[in-house]
Amino acid sequence: MAVIIDGLDACEQDKVLQMLDTVGVRVLFSKGPFISIFASDPHIIIKAINQNLNSVLRDSNINGHDYMRNIVHLPVFLNSRGLSRAKKLCMAAPTNGEAVPAEGT
Protein backbone atom coordinates (compact mmCIF):
# COMPACT_ATOMS: atom_id res chain seq x y z
CA MET A 1 0.00 0.00 0.00
CA ALA A 2 1.24 3.48 -0.78
CA VAL A 3 0.61 6.48 1.42
CA ILE A 4 0.90 9.74 -0.51
CA ILE A 5 1.46 12.93 1.47
CA ASP A 6 1.02 15.96 -0.75
CA GLY A 7 0.83 19.60 0.24
CA LEU A 8 2.75 19.25 3.48
CA ASP A 9 4.71 22.35 2.47
CA ALA A 10 1.41 24.31 2.51
CA CYS A 11 0.60 23.13 6.03
CA GLU A 12 1.08 25.38 9.06
CA GLN A 13 4.73 25.14 10.10
CA ASP A 14 3.94 24.13 13.65
CA LYS A 15 1.91 21.15 12.34
CA VAL A 16 4.53 19.75 9.92
CA LEU A 17 6.56 17.85 12.51
CA GLN A 18 3.38 16.54 14.15
CA MET A 19 2.14 15.26 10.78
CA LEU A 20 5.46 13.59 9.96
CA ASP A 21 5.55 11.91 13.36
CA THR A 22 1.96 10.72 13.03
CA VAL A 23 2.47 9.27 9.57
CA GLY A 24 5.82 7.77 10.52
CA VAL A 25 4.51 6.03 13.63
CA ARG A 26 1.45 4.63 11.87
CA VAL A 27 3.48 3.33 8.91
CA LEU A 28 6.32 1.91 11.02
CA PHE A 29 4.10 0.06 13.47
CA SER A 30 1.58 -1.29 10.98
CA LYS A 31 1.74 -4.93 9.97
CA GLY A 32 1.52 -4.33 6.22
CA PRO A 33 4.18 -3.20 3.76
CA PHE A 34 3.81 0.53 3.19
CA ILE A 35 5.53 2.99 0.92
CA SER A 36 5.25 6.65 1.87
CA ILE A 37 5.52 9.24 -0.89
CA PHE A 38 6.08 12.88 0.08
CA ALA A 39 5.33 15.39 -2.67
CA SER A 40 6.54 18.60 -1.08
CA ASP A 41 9.22 21.25 -1.28
CA PRO A 42 11.99 19.90 0.99
CA HIS A 43 13.33 23.39 1.78
CA ILE A 44 10.05 24.45 3.35
CA ILE A 45 9.65 21.16 5.21
CA ILE A 46 13.20 21.29 6.61
CA LYS A 47 12.71 24.90 7.72
CA ALA A 48 9.51 23.94 9.55
CA ILE A 49 11.20 20.94 11.16
CA ASN A 50 14.11 23.11 12.33
CA GLN A 51 11.74 25.57 13.98
CA ASN A 52 9.81 22.82 15.74
CA LEU A 53 12.83 20.71 16.71
CA ASN A 54 14.37 23.69 18.47
CA SER A 55 11.41 23.83 20.83
CA VAL A 56 11.29 20.04 21.34
CA LEU A 57 14.95 19.00 21.35
CA ARG A 58 16.88 22.05 22.53
CA ASP A 59 20.01 20.19 23.65
CA SER A 60 20.18 17.90 20.63
CA ASN A 61 22.37 18.17 17.54
CA ILE A 62 19.53 16.96 15.31
CA ASN A 63 18.49 19.37 12.57
CA GLY A 64 15.87 19.27 9.82
CA HIS A 65 18.23 17.63 7.30
CA ASP A 66 19.06 14.83 9.74
CA TYR A 67 15.40 14.32 10.58
CA MET A 68 14.38 14.11 6.91
CA ARG A 69 17.31 11.81 6.11
CA ASN A 70 15.94 9.34 8.66
CA ILE A 71 12.45 9.47 7.15
CA VAL A 72 13.16 9.72 3.41
CA HIS A 73 15.28 6.85 2.14
CA LEU A 74 15.10 7.51 -1.62
CA PRO A 75 14.72 11.22 -2.38
CA VAL A 76 13.77 12.24 -5.91
CA PHE A 77 14.08 15.89 -6.83
CA LEU A 78 12.51 17.63 -9.81
CA ASN A 79 14.17 20.82 -10.91
CA SER A 80 12.05 23.71 -12.10
CA ARG A 81 13.70 23.68 -15.52
CA GLY A 82 12.51 20.13 -16.14
CA LEU A 83 9.02 20.95 -14.93
CA SER A 84 8.68 24.01 -17.15
CA ARG A 85 9.96 22.05 -20.16
CA ALA A 86 7.47 19.25 -19.48
CA LYS A 87 4.67 21.79 -19.15
CA LYS A 88 5.61 23.38 -22.50
CA LEU A 89 5.62 19.95 -24.16
CA CYS A 90 2.20 19.17 -22.74
CA MET A 91 0.80 22.51 -23.87
CA ALA A 92 2.27 22.06 -27.37
CA ALA A 93 1.04 18.48 -27.74
CA PRO A 94 -1.56 18.18 -30.48
CA THR A 95 -4.91 16.74 -29.48
CA ASN A 96 -5.55 14.87 -32.73
CA GLY A 97 -2.94 12.14 -32.13
CA GLU A 98 -0.07 13.67 -34.13
CA ALA A 99 3.44 13.12 -32.84
CA VAL A 100 5.19 15.94 -31.02
CA PRO A 101 8.45 16.93 -32.79
CA ALA A 102 11.63 16.32 -30.80
CA GLU A 103 13.37 19.33 -29.30
CA GLY A 104 15.80 20.92 -31.75
CA THR A 105 14.06 19.69 -34.92
Secondary structure, 3 states (H helix, E strand, C coil): CEEEEECHHHCCHHHHHHHHHHHHHHHHCCCCCCEEEEECCHHHHHHHHHHHHHHHCCCCCCCHHHHHHHHCCCCCCCCHHHHHHHHHHHHHCCCCCCCCCCCCC
